[in-house]
Structures are given as C-alpha cells and as structure tokens.
C-alpha cells in the first residue's frame, strides 16, 4: 500500500510558508505524493448536491502550486485531485505538464483528471457542460499524442481539437507520456479510467457495492483496451485517524494508494497528525 497526502488550499489557505512546510514535512515522513485540487472560478450558489461552495475560498492553481512545491522538495511525487481537464486546452496543457515533470526531475506522476461539476464554471470558460466528457476524452488522446510525437509532428482531427504536423517539446522525463489517472464518482468515470487512464481515483460518496462495480467496470475496460488490468492503480481517500483494520480492508478491495489530509489548519498540529499517521503505518520503511 502507498500513502499520499492532500493539501486543500480552500481549507489550509495559500500561504506559501504553510504549503511548503506541509509538503516538506510529508516528504520527511515518507509519504509518496502530495495532491492539490482545482476550481478555476466559483460563484454564489455554486453547489455539488447539498454542499454549497463559499465563493471566496481560495483555490490556488494546482500546477503553479505544484511547481512551487517541486522547487523546495526532492523526492515527493506531484499529483492533482482533480485537474478539471475540459477547462484546459490540451495543446497548452501538454507543454505545461511536461515542463513541470522535467523541472521536477520526473515527479509529476499522479496527474488525476476529472470533468468538473459546476455548470457556471464551464459556461464561464466557454465549454458546453453537456459535452465536457467527450471533450475530456479527446484531450487525453491529444496529450498522449503530443508527448509521443517526434520531429515530424503529429496530427489530430477531432470534434473539439484539430491540428496538423504539430511538435510539442520538451517531452516528459524518460520520453514517455505521463501517467493519467481519472477521478469521478460515476460509472462513466470508471469506464473512462479503464479505457484511457492508468488508474482510477473515485470520490468519497459511494457505497461498497457501487465501488466494487465501478472497479470491475474500470478493469474490464482496461482489458478491452488491450492493457494489463493488474497494472491499473486504484486510489482512494482515507482519514488521518484511520485504523490499521480499515487500511487492510481497503487493500483487500484492491486499493493501491490511500490519500489523507490533516484535519486541522494549524500548521504545527497538522505536522503532528502527519507524523503520527506515518509512524502508525511505518511509511518511511514501506517506501524503501
């Protein structure tokens, strides 16, 4: 089992010292990765089900924030949970992601993408809310195509994106396309994860039966796409106070990575929580 941390800028804020202190301490504790979320813009009344967003909470740009973290750390991997893929042009995004990966010496390895759930956010960015799934599928294909292309260039003719003989450099570290995980809480997300993703990171509001069904869907889609379902990663949210029995239960369900977050905005107490979790599961030795 791998363990990672999440840093929610709406909860913890965007103070640079706090962000770096959290990331550096997580690295010292032996956590594999740090994840950051994304919302491009909010508005009064924006809500996901019964949960309404406070429109003034600060969602820092996750890629800029991860670049900042990368410059002050050495080992910890960089991840998003989730990057709202339909709201980014993939030609621009391919360059941004490859640049971060190269400058971090190959640490942008847990890119997780999703569709977004706020219609007003999509409208503000010129994206038709109903088509964002198809747009995301194309964007994943474009990213991989650009990362794998050579000096002769690559071409694409899709519903949303078109170009001819295009070259995008630098390439990600090791010259291979970056892993792309898919987030979401629907069977459509599970199918997308299996058919196009390297892993699935579902949300937290699903029952056990639906979770098992979605994982089966994702693995079946991976097999149908000609990929090894056994190499497919399955990431889940956990709590900072979760007991060993809960971790063992998630491992039995096929989970390969658990992501936790400190429960407090107080920097010192947050560090203590991360330290206690790392000691409880002997993360530093497990990572070796």
ZAKOL-18487 format. One line per field, with one value per residue: y, x, z of N, C-alpha, C in turn. Coordinates in nm, 3 decimals. Last residue first. Example, Ala and Ser with C-alpha at 12.3 -4.5 7.8 and 13.67 -1.06 7.14 Angstrom:
REM ZAKOL-18487
nv <- -0.225|-0.569 .
nu <- 1.285|1.319 .
nw <- 0.708|0.780 .
cav <- -0.106|-0.450 .
cau <- 1.367|1.230 .
caw <- 0.714|0.780 .
cv <- 0.003|-0.330 .
cu <- 1.290|1.320 .
cw <- 0.787|0.780 .
END
This chain:
REM ZAKOL-18487
nv <- 0.226|0.261|0.145|0.324|0.537|0.427|0.295|0.354|0.527|0.718|0.854|0.953|1.125|1.312|1.427|1.545|1.729|1.900|2.007|2.145|2.344|2.476|2.436|2.321|1.966|1.718|1.631|1.367|1.092|0.832|0.521|0.279|0.048|-0.166|-0.408|-0.477|-0.518|-0.255|-0.189|-0.349|-0.236|0.013|-0.066|-0.166|0.057|0.348|0.696|0.963|1.078|0.875|0.850|0.789|0.573|0.434|0.192|0.119|-0.161|-0.391|-0.572|-0.521|-0.420|-0.345|-0.357|-0.263|-0.463|-0.407|-0.165|-0.250|-0.405|-0.211|-0.054|-0.242|-0.301|-0.050|-0.032|-0.240|-0.145|0.087|-0.023|-0.155|0.058|0.385|0.704|0.953|1.019|0.935|0.735|0.710|0.477|0.472|0.539|0.564|0.478|0.273|0.315|0.579|0.559|0.391|0.557|0.764|0.623|0.570|0.825|0.994|1.074|1.072|0.893|0.948|0.911|0.932|1.097|0.927|0.936|1.045|1.083|1.354|1.476|1.692|2.050|2.012|1.916|1.976|1.885|1.826|2.001|1.983|2.024|1.942|1.848|1.622|1.597|1.522|1.570|1.482|1.558|1.575|1.505|1.471|1.293|1.223|1.177|1.410|1.420|1.193|1.255|1.482|1.374|1.197|1.382|1.528|1.344|1.320|1.584|1.598|1.416|1.556|1.799|1.849|1.987|2.238|2.380|2.630|2.887|2.942|2.982|2.724|2.591|2.730|2.664|2.385|2.197|1.975|1.813|1.590|1.515|1.354|1.343|1.271|1.160|1.244|1.446|1.396|1.439|1.674|1.905|1.975|1.774|1.829|2.090|2.039|1.874|2.056|2.257|2.112|2.019|2.257|2.347|2.133|2.119|2.376|2.302|2.209|1.934|1.875|1.980|1.770|1.697|1.634|1.579|1.543|1.446|1.283|1.378|1.453|1.724|2.069|2.314|2.285|2.164|2.374|2.517|2.332|2.321|2.575|2.552|2.347|2.453|2.774|2.772|2.873|3.023|3.117|3.268|3.113|2.814|2.573|2.343|2.026|1.874|1.880|2.128|2.471|2.819|3.048|3.268|3.088|3.023|2.890|2.656|2.435|2.150|2.022|1.830|1.586|1.435|1.107|0.922|1.005|1.036|1.254|1.430|1.488|1.624|1.845|1.964|2.025|2.202|2.407|2.500|2.600|2.792|2.971|3.070|3.045|2.973|2.734|2.500|2.494|2.559|2.386|2.089|1.850|1.507|1.244|0.882|0.555|0.223|-0.120 .
nu <- 1.071|0.821|0.823|0.968|0.782|0.549|0.433|0.186|0.241|0.407|0.222|0.046|0.216|0.283|0.036|-0.014|0.197|0.128|-0.106|-0.007|0.134|-0.071|-0.412|-0.620|-0.669|-0.641|-0.441|-0.543|-0.459|-0.499|-0.365|-0.338|-0.459|-0.729|-0.854|-0.978|-0.769|-0.706|-0.924|-0.868|-0.629|-0.728|-0.891|-0.705|-0.562|-0.781|-0.747|-0.701|-0.713|-0.883|-0.870|-0.958|-0.774|-0.680|-0.546|-0.390|-0.322|-0.194|-0.396|-0.490|-0.298|-0.484|-0.677|-0.922|-1.024|-0.887|-1.011|-1.272|-1.235|-1.157|-1.393|-1.583|-1.475|-1.506|-1.787|-1.851|-1.736|-1.891|-2.144|-2.102|-2.031|-2.132|-1.970|-1.830|-1.567|-1.450|-1.177|-0.941|-0.767|-0.517|-0.458|-0.733|-0.903|-1.066|-1.080|-1.171|-1.412|-1.552|-1.561|-1.717|-1.954|-2.020|-1.881|-1.705|-1.356|-1.043|-0.783|-0.439|-0.183|0.170|0.308|0.483|0.846|1.098|1.206|0.988|0.799|0.963|0.942|0.757|0.554|0.448|0.210|0.065|-0.233|-0.536|-0.821|-1.080|-1.342|-1.354|-1.039|-0.760|-0.413|-0.067|0.276|0.625|0.880|0.994|0.722|0.489|0.409|0.285|0.072|-0.077|-0.148|-0.311|-0.515|-0.644|-0.737|-0.912|-1.112|-1.222|-1.309|-1.516|-1.693|-1.754|-1.867|-2.109|-2.265|-2.141|-1.927|-1.709|-1.633|-1.598|-1.849|-1.953|-1.813|-1.918|-2.187|-2.191|-1.965|-1.805|-1.537|-1.397|-1.047|-0.731|-0.423|-0.091|0.133|0.382|0.606|0.879|1.109|1.234|1.095|1.129|0.973|0.717|0.670|0.672|0.451|0.246|0.270|0.231|-0.028|-0.176|-0.184|-0.329|-0.568|-0.698|-0.914|-1.154|-1.157|-1.002|-0.932|-0.754|-0.886|-0.590|-0.258|0.081|0.420|0.631|0.924|1.197|1.253|1.135|1.108|1.011|0.766|0.606|0.583|0.449|0.212|0.107|0.064|-0.125|-0.345|-0.409|-0.602|-0.896|-1.010|-1.355|-1.569|-1.799|-1.839|-2.049|-2.270|-2.392|-2.594|-2.455|-2.244|-2.283|-2.294|-2.388|-2.159|-1.879|-1.539|-1.289|-1.138|-1.036|-0.847|-0.610|-0.306|-0.109|0.204|0.340|0.434|0.575|0.788|0.833|0.947|0.717|0.565|0.732|0.708|0.432|0.414|0.588|0.465|0.223|0.322|0.453|0.240|-0.101|-0.350|-0.552|-0.666|-0.907|-0.842|-0.614|-0.546|-0.332|-0.299|-0.056|-0.032|0.096|0.050|0.084 .
nw <- 0.106|0.209|0.455|0.607|0.619|0.734|0.954|1.046|1.255|1.142|0.980|1.174|1.314|1.113|1.060|1.312|1.330|1.121|1.231|1.451|1.308|1.151|1.166|1.036|1.055|0.955|0.672|0.456|0.236|0.012|-0.071|-0.328|-0.412|-0.341|-0.333|-0.102|0.068|0.123|0.282|0.507|0.595|0.671|0.883|1.063|1.142|1.128|1.048|1.082|0.835|0.595|0.234|-0.107|-0.330|-0.642|-0.823|-1.137|-1.330|-1.373|-1.418|-1.670|-1.932|-2.231|-2.428|-2.375|-2.219|-1.982|-1.918|-1.881|-1.652|-1.468|-1.455|-1.363|-1.112|-0.994|-0.991|-0.812|-0.577|-0.539|-0.502|-0.256|-0.076|-0.204|-0.225|-0.194|-0.267|-0.604|-0.740|-0.942|-1.137|-1.400|-1.650|-1.892|-2.093|-1.997|-1.717|-1.696|-1.834|-1.660|-1.435|-1.536|-1.570|-1.312|-1.094|-0.969|-1.031|-1.214|-1.363|-1.441|-1.658|-1.688|-1.977|-2.240|-2.223|-2.179|-1.933|-1.870|-2.156|-2.396|-2.440|-2.747|-2.996|-3.327|-3.575|-3.813|-3.740|-3.540|-3.336|-3.109|-3.107|-3.267|-3.445|-3.571|-3.557|-3.604|-3.528|-3.632|-3.677|-3.430|-3.265|-2.992|-2.735|-2.653|-2.838|-2.756|-2.495|-2.544|-2.708|-2.532|-2.343|-2.509|-2.568|-2.309|-2.264|-2.452|-2.353|-2.113|-2.191|-2.301|-2.121|-2.100|-2.326|-2.231|-2.160|-1.901|-1.803|-1.825|-1.617|-1.400|-1.411|-1.357|-1.189|-1.197|-1.373|-1.469|-1.400|-1.347|-1.191|-1.198|-1.078|-1.154|-1.172|-1.146|-1.308|-1.222|-1.233|-1.496|-1.621|-1.518|-1.605|-1.884|-1.917|-1.846|-2.044|-2.285|-2.250|-2.232|-2.495|-2.598|-2.447|-2.257|-1.987|-1.906|-1.900|-1.655|-1.370|-1.161|-0.830|-0.774|-0.886|-0.761|-0.738|-0.491|-0.316|-0.336|-0.283|-0.271|-0.386|-0.638|-0.597|-0.505|-0.746|-0.899|-0.756|-0.814|-1.089|-1.075|-0.927|-0.828|-0.523|-0.422|-0.142|-0.118|-0.196|-0.220|-0.067|-0.219|-0.070|-0.091|-0.196|-0.517|-0.517|-0.617|-0.620|-0.496|-0.646|-0.791|-0.899|-1.118|-1.125|-0.883|-0.787|-0.537|-0.505|-0.330|-0.294|-0.214|-0.018|0.296|0.472|0.629|0.447|0.297|0.488|0.520|0.269|0.267|0.487|0.410|0.176|0.287|0.468|0.298|0.139|0.192|0.110|0.300|0.388|0.235|-0.028|-0.070|0.063|-0.002|0.080|0.062|0.043|0.044|-0.084|0.000 .
cav <- 0.182|0.325|0.080|0.195|0.560|0.466|0.276|0.261|0.416|0.625|0.790|0.859|1.014|1.230|1.354|1.443|1.620|1.822|1.931|2.027|2.254|2.409|2.480|2.423|2.098|1.761|1.676|1.509|1.150|0.974|0.593|0.404|0.052|-0.030|-0.379|-0.433|-0.637|-0.336|-0.125|-0.370|-0.374|0.004|-0.001|-0.256|-0.041|0.240|0.563|0.881|1.085|0.975|0.795|0.881|0.608|0.527|0.225|0.166|-0.049|-0.272|-0.585|-0.472|-0.514|-0.312|-0.425|-0.172|-0.449|-0.531|-0.169|-0.157|-0.468|-0.315|0.005|-0.176|-0.407|-0.103|0.062|-0.244|-0.271|0.095|0.058|-0.231|-0.051|0.269|0.584|0.937|0.957|1.022|0.774|0.775|0.534|0.443|0.448|0.602|0.577|0.279|0.189|0.538|0.645|0.347|0.428|0.792|0.681|0.457|0.768|0.907|1.083|1.085|0.955|0.882|0.991|0.857|1.093|1.004|0.863|1.045|0.947|1.280|1.436|1.574|1.925|1.982|1.972|1.925|1.966|1.824|1.921|2.043|1.990|1.985|1.971|1.705|1.552|1.578|1.526|1.549|1.471|1.628|1.516|1.596|1.321|1.264|1.066|1.362|1.521|1.204|1.140|1.489|1.477|1.146|1.276|1.594|1.392|1.203|1.527|1.691|1.389|1.421|1.801|1.782|1.854|2.146|2.332|2.486|2.860|2.906|3.095|2.830|2.550|2.731|2.803|2.437|2.325|1.954|1.932|1.669|1.497|1.448|1.287|1.359|1.127|1.107|1.468|1.371|1.323|1.552|1.834|2.058|1.785|1.698|2.062|2.130|1.822|1.935|2.289|2.184|1.925|2.175|2.427|2.168|2.015|2.336|2.331|2.354|2.002|1.864|1.981|1.876|1.661|1.560|1.664|1.495|1.556|1.293|1.358|1.318|1.644|1.930|2.312|2.358|2.085|2.266|2.582|2.378|2.204|2.541|2.653|2.325|2.338|2.694|2.806|2.758|3.033|3.030|3.341|3.158|2.955|2.633|2.469|2.103|1.964|1.822|1.989|2.361|2.701|2.942|3.246|3.192|2.991|3.003|2.776|2.501|2.265|2.025|1.956|1.619|1.539|1.215|0.908|0.996|0.924|1.142|1.374|1.421|1.500|1.752|1.918|1.935|2.081|2.334|2.434|2.498|2.680|2.900|2.990|3.097|2.977|2.865|2.540|2.468|2.624|2.531|2.162|1.984|1.611|1.348|1.017|0.658|0.351|0.000 .
cau <- 1.204|0.852|0.744|1.029|0.919|0.552|0.574|0.192|0.147|0.463|0.340|-0.002|0.153|0.387|0.106|-0.104|0.188|0.252|-0.112|-0.091|0.205|0.046|-0.298|-0.546|-0.662|-0.776|-0.452|-0.514|-0.513|-0.466|-0.459|-0.289|-0.313|-0.675|-0.772|-1.065|-0.842|-0.612|-0.909|-0.990|-0.629|-0.630|-0.950|-0.807|-0.497|-0.708|-0.798|-0.708|-0.584|-0.882|-0.873|-0.943|-0.893|-0.651|-0.675|-0.384|-0.414|-0.109|-0.318|-0.569|-0.294|-0.388|-0.551|-0.834|-1.078|-0.858|-0.866|-1.242|-1.283|-1.063|-1.266|-1.601|-1.488|-1.371|-1.709|-1.898|-1.689|-1.746|-2.119|-2.141|-1.938|-2.145|-2.022|-1.971|-1.591|-1.485|-1.317|-0.945|-0.897|-0.567|-0.363|-0.649|-0.799|-1.036|-1.033|-1.047|-1.306|-1.525|-1.492|-1.579|-1.888|-1.977|-1.985|-1.787|-1.500|-1.124|-0.914|-0.542|-0.304|0.052|0.283|0.367|0.720|1.045|1.217|1.108|0.814|0.885|1.009|0.876|0.550|0.553|0.245|0.212|-0.157|-0.407|-0.767|-0.942|-1.311|-1.474|-1.146|-0.881|-0.533|-0.190|0.159|0.497|0.794|1.023|0.863|0.527|0.475|0.400|0.177|-0.026|-0.060|-0.194|-0.425|-0.581|-0.644|-0.796|-1.024|-1.168|-1.202|-1.402|-1.630|-1.699|-1.735|-2.010|-2.309|-2.138|-2.064|-1.723|-1.670|-1.478|-1.756|-2.004|-1.796|-1.774|-2.145|-2.225|-2.034|-1.947|-1.598|-1.479|-1.191|-0.817|-0.558|-0.190|-0.001|0.345|0.463|0.793|1.024|1.312|1.090|1.194|1.117|0.778|0.676|0.770|0.584|0.269|0.280|0.357|0.081|-0.158|-0.116|-0.200|-0.465|-0.669|-0.777|-1.135|-1.228|-0.945|-1.057|-0.742|-0.852|-0.711|-0.376|-0.045|0.324|0.566|0.779|1.152|1.345|1.138|1.151|1.137|0.874|0.642|0.639|0.582|0.299|0.141|0.158|0.002|-0.268|-0.386|-0.482|-0.843|-0.901|-1.245|-1.445|-1.731|-1.823|-1.917|-2.253|-2.275|-2.628|-2.557|-2.242|-2.301|-2.230|-2.485|-2.261|-1.983|-1.663|-1.367|-1.089|-1.153|-0.866|-0.735|-0.378|-0.212|0.115|0.300|0.472|0.459|0.791|0.761|1.032|0.830|0.513|0.714|0.839|0.490|0.331|0.611|0.596|0.222|0.242|0.530|0.348|0.023|-0.243|-0.510|-0.541|-0.906|-0.958|-0.593|-0.661|-0.327|-0.367|-0.129|-0.006|0.023|0.119|0.000 .
caw <- 0.058|0.081|0.350|0.572|0.571|0.592|0.920|0.933|1.277|1.238|0.919|1.072|1.383|1.177|0.954|1.258|1.428|1.112|1.106|1.475|1.399|1.090|1.245|0.964|1.116|0.987|0.810|0.478|0.358|0.024|0.014|-0.270|-0.417|-0.335|-0.449|-0.211|0.023|0.046|0.152|0.431|0.549|0.563|0.767|1.008|1.055|1.194|1.013|1.203|0.904|0.701|0.368|0.005|-0.251|-0.533|-0.762|-0.999|-1.313|-1.357|-1.296|-1.557|-1.821|-2.127|-2.451|-2.447|-2.354|-2.054|-1.940|-1.990|-1.775|-1.505|-1.497|-1.492|-1.212|-1.013|-1.071|-0.950|-0.635|-0.556|-0.620|-0.375|-0.107|-0.118|-0.289|-0.159|-0.138|-0.493|-0.723|-0.810|-1.103|-1.267|-1.588|-1.778|-2.125|-2.140|-1.773|-1.629|-1.886|-1.797|-1.426|-1.495|-1.688|-1.394|-1.179|-0.885|-1.053|-1.094|-1.382|-1.364|-1.637|-1.644|-1.833|-2.192|-2.234|-2.314|-1.989|-1.836|-2.015|-2.362|-2.407|-2.667|-2.861|-3.238|-3.457|-3.808|-3.835|-3.576|-3.468|-3.130|-3.037|-3.254|-3.358|-3.629|-3.487|-3.647|-3.522|-3.590|-3.795|-3.501|-3.291|-3.126|-2.804|-2.577|-2.841|-2.893|-2.520|-2.457|-2.760|-2.654|-2.303|-2.450|-2.675|-2.379|-2.182|-2.463|-2.482|-2.111|-2.126|-2.387|-2.162|-1.987|-2.311|-2.251|-2.299|-1.976|-1.800|-1.912|-1.757|-1.424|-1.428|-1.490|-1.177|-1.166|-1.315|-1.561|-1.386|-1.417|-1.191|-1.258|-1.027|-1.189|-1.198|-1.030|-1.328|-1.242|-1.105|-1.394|-1.648|-1.499|-1.462|-1.824|-1.949|-1.768|-1.901|-2.261|-2.274|-2.113|-2.393|-2.659|-2.430|-2.395|-2.032|-1.899|-2.009|-1.788|-1.448|-1.260|-0.967|-0.739|-0.884|-0.815|-0.752|-0.621|-0.313|-0.369|-0.363|-0.226|-0.246|-0.624|-0.656|-0.414|-0.628|-0.942|-0.757|-0.675|-1.039|-1.145|-0.877|-0.947|-0.598|-0.493|-0.239|-0.075|-0.171|-0.343|-0.035|-0.206|-0.142|-0.045|-0.085|-0.431|-0.560|-0.523|-0.677|-0.526|-0.543|-0.799|-0.830|-1.069|-1.193|-0.940|-0.878|-0.613|-0.492|-0.428|-0.247|-0.304|-0.159|0.209|0.381|0.690|0.554|0.235|0.430|0.631|0.314|0.167|0.481|0.534|0.168|0.182|0.518|0.400|0.079|0.250|0.009|0.253|0.451|0.380|0.035|-0.049|0.009|0.054|0.004|0.133|-0.005|0.116|-0.086|0.000 .
cv <- 0.054|0.275|0.136|0.126|0.431|0.480|0.311|0.241|0.311|0.503|0.687|0.782|0.908|1.107|1.262|1.361|1.508|1.704|1.845|1.942|2.128|2.309|2.406|2.476|2.194|1.902|1.733|1.537|1.297|1.031|0.736|0.469|0.178|-0.035|-0.240|-0.398|-0.604|-0.460|-0.203|-0.308|-0.406|-0.137|-0.007|-0.198|-0.135|0.142|0.454|0.738|0.998|0.967|0.908|0.802|0.711|0.562|0.305|0.213|-0.008|-0.147|-0.467|-0.481|-0.460|-0.410|-0.394|-0.232|-0.358|-0.522|-0.293|-0.156|-0.380|-0.386|-0.102|-0.123|-0.349|-0.216|0.012|-0.153|-0.282|-0.030|0.074|-0.153|-0.127|0.157|0.471|0.819|0.923|0.944|0.865|0.823|0.587|0.514|0.412|0.495|0.604|0.372|0.200|0.411|0.606|0.429|0.375|0.663|0.713|0.506|0.649|0.839|0.986|1.095|0.956|0.959|0.906|0.954|1.001|0.990|0.951|0.969|0.936|1.135|1.357|1.549|1.811|2.085|1.921|1.993|1.896|1.908|1.938|1.948|2.058|1.935|2.027|1.842|1.646|1.525|1.597|1.489|1.552|1.525|1.571|1.611|1.450|1.295|1.105|1.252|1.476|1.303|1.147|1.375|1.485|1.246|1.222|1.492|1.453|1.245|1.406|1.637|1.478|1.387|1.662|1.765|1.778|2.003|2.219|2.448|2.714|2.868|3.069|2.947|2.662|2.694|2.818|2.580|2.382|2.083|1.912|1.801|1.593|1.413|1.392|1.288|1.232|1.068|1.335|1.399|1.293|1.428|1.701|1.992|1.862|1.704|1.929|2.104|1.909|1.877|2.166|2.212|1.988|2.075|2.340|2.252|2.049|2.238|2.291|2.397|2.152|1.936|1.990|1.868|1.786|1.658|1.577|1.600|1.504|1.399|1.377|1.307|1.513|1.850|2.171|2.349|2.152|2.189|2.476|2.440|2.238|2.419|2.618|2.428|2.318|2.575|2.721|2.804|2.899|3.027|3.250|3.228|3.018|2.776|2.525|2.228|2.053|1.919|1.915|2.228|2.588|2.818|3.141|3.166|3.107|2.952|2.900|2.629|2.306|2.143|1.954|1.757|1.576|1.320|1.035|0.998|0.907|1.018|1.252|1.357|1.420|1.619|1.820|1.880|1.979|2.202|2.354|2.425|2.566|2.780|2.912|3.011|3.043|2.857|2.681|2.524|2.606|2.601|2.311|2.065|1.744|1.443|1.116|0.796|0.454|0.125 .
cu <- 1.195|0.983|0.779|0.955|0.986|0.694|0.599|0.335|0.158|0.372|0.402|0.116|0.104|0.328|0.212|-0.037|0.098|0.249|0.013|-0.103|0.123|0.115|-0.172|-0.426|-0.582|-0.783|-0.592|-0.521|-0.476|-0.536|-0.409|-0.401|-0.254|-0.522|-0.714|-0.987|-0.936|-0.680|-0.812|-0.983|-0.753|-0.626|-0.856|-0.872|-0.598|-0.649|-0.715|-0.754|-0.583|-0.753|-0.875|-0.946|-0.858|-0.781|-0.649|-0.521|-0.416|-0.192|-0.227|-0.492|-0.377|-0.402|-0.444|-0.696|-0.991|-0.905|-0.828|-1.094|-1.254|-1.105|-1.167|-1.467|-1.502|-1.372|-1.567|-1.814|-1.729|-1.691|-1.969|-2.112|-1.973|-2.053|-2.032|-2.035|-1.735|-1.527|-1.337|-1.088|-0.890|-0.700|-0.407|-0.552|-0.701|-0.921|-0.990|-0.992|-1.171|-1.412|-1.458|-1.499|-1.743|-1.912|-1.929|-1.898|-1.574|-1.271|-0.988|-0.673|-0.405|-0.065|0.166|0.350|0.604|0.916|1.151|1.098|0.942|0.894|0.910|0.885|0.671|0.541|0.351|0.266|-0.007|-0.335|-0.632|-0.891|-1.172|-1.440|-1.264|-1.001|-0.653|-0.309|0.036|0.386|0.656|0.943|0.877|0.675|0.523|0.477|0.302|0.090|0.001|-0.096|-0.298|-0.480|-0.570|-0.692|-0.897|-1.072|-1.139|-1.282|-1.507|-1.628|-1.672|-1.875|-2.205|-2.169|-2.065|-1.869|-1.684|-1.509|-1.632|-1.907|-1.838|-1.745|-1.997|-2.179|-2.064|-2.027|-1.747|-1.525|-1.264|-0.963|-0.652|-0.325|-0.102|0.205|0.403|0.645|0.927|1.222|1.165|1.192|1.186|0.929|0.746|0.783|0.692|0.408|0.316|0.375|0.216|-0.044|-0.082|-0.119|-0.331|-0.553|-0.763|-0.993|-1.204|-1.023|-1.022|-0.864|-0.829|-0.827|-0.497|-0.155|0.197|0.456|0.718|1.003|1.285|1.228|1.152|1.193|1.009|0.764|0.687|0.656|0.439|0.234|0.203|0.105|-0.135|-0.298|-0.473|-0.721|-0.859|-1.137|-1.330|-1.599|-1.742|-1.928|-2.114|-2.256|-2.514|-2.593|-2.337|-2.286|-2.234|-2.423|-2.363|-2.085|-1.760|-1.494|-1.159|-1.100|-1.012|-0.740|-0.503|-0.271|0.021|0.218|0.452|0.504|0.668|0.761|0.966|0.920|0.625|0.659|0.827|0.624|0.394|0.537|0.625|0.356|0.241|0.453|0.428|0.140|-0.116|-0.393|-0.496|-0.782|-0.960|-0.718|-0.642|-0.438|-0.351|-0.195|-0.086|0.066|0.031|0.088 .
cw <- -0.023|0.022|0.213|0.460|0.530|0.540|0.775|0.882|1.168|1.255|1.013|1.013|1.284|1.243|1.014|1.149|1.377|1.209|1.090|1.349|1.426|1.182|1.198|1.040|1.029|1.042|0.834|0.627|0.366|0.147|0.030|-0.188|-0.353|-0.331|-0.452|-0.338|-0.092|-0.009|0.063|0.293|0.466|0.508|0.647|0.884|0.991|1.093|1.080|1.174|1.030|0.780|0.469|0.136|-0.144|-0.461|-0.636|-0.950|-1.166|-1.330|-1.268|-1.425|-1.704|-2.011|-2.349|-2.471|-2.440|-2.199|-2.019|-2.021|-1.896|-1.634|-1.543|-1.543|-1.352|-1.116|-1.094|-1.039|-0.781|-0.623|-0.644|-0.502|-0.235|-0.162|-0.188|-0.232|-0.106|-0.370|-0.603|-0.788|-0.960|-1.246|-1.446|-1.734|-2.013|-2.173|-1.917|-1.690|-1.825|-1.858|-1.565|-1.487|-1.656|-1.523|-1.256|-0.964|-0.965|-1.130|-1.249|-1.383|-1.562|-1.621|-1.801|-2.041|-2.188|-2.333|-2.125|-1.883|-1.994|-2.212|-2.386|-2.555|-2.783|-3.103|-3.374|-3.693|-3.808|-3.669|-3.487|-3.264|-3.069|-3.198|-3.358|-3.551|-3.549|-3.573|-3.559|-3.593|-3.760|-3.629|-3.371|-3.140|-2.944|-2.650|-2.767|-2.899|-2.659|-2.489|-2.676|-2.711|-2.425|-2.404|-2.617|-2.489|-2.249|-2.383|-2.501|-2.241|-2.117|-2.318|-2.243|-2.030|-2.207|-2.229|-2.332|-2.120|-1.884|-1.918|-1.852|-1.569|-1.455|-1.513|-1.316|-1.161|-1.299|-1.505|-1.476|-1.394|-1.248|-1.260|-1.071|-1.142|-1.246|-1.054|-1.216|-1.239|-1.111|-1.256|-1.536|-1.518|-1.437|-1.675|-1.885|-1.792|-1.819|-2.111|-2.244|-2.131|-2.272|-2.561|-2.494|-2.391|-2.178|-1.937|-2.014|-1.897|-1.596|-1.351|-1.050|-0.717|-0.851|-0.808|-0.817|-0.619|-0.452|-0.391|-0.414|-0.320|-0.187|-0.482|-0.633|-0.467|-0.527|-0.824|-0.807|-0.670|-0.897|-1.105|-0.946|-0.907|-0.725|-0.573|-0.297|-0.182|-0.126|-0.321|-0.147|-0.156|-0.114|-0.131|-0.040|-0.321|-0.467|-0.593|-0.575|-0.588|-0.586|-0.690|-0.843|-1.003|-1.140|-1.002|-0.888|-0.709|-0.580|-0.398|-0.361|-0.229|-0.238|0.063|0.295|0.600|0.619|0.340|0.365|0.582|0.430|0.213|0.386|0.536|0.294|0.177|0.416|0.452|0.182|0.201|0.062|0.157|0.410|0.447|0.187|0.005|0.035|-0.012|0.076|0.034|0.078|0.065|-0.016|0.000 .
END
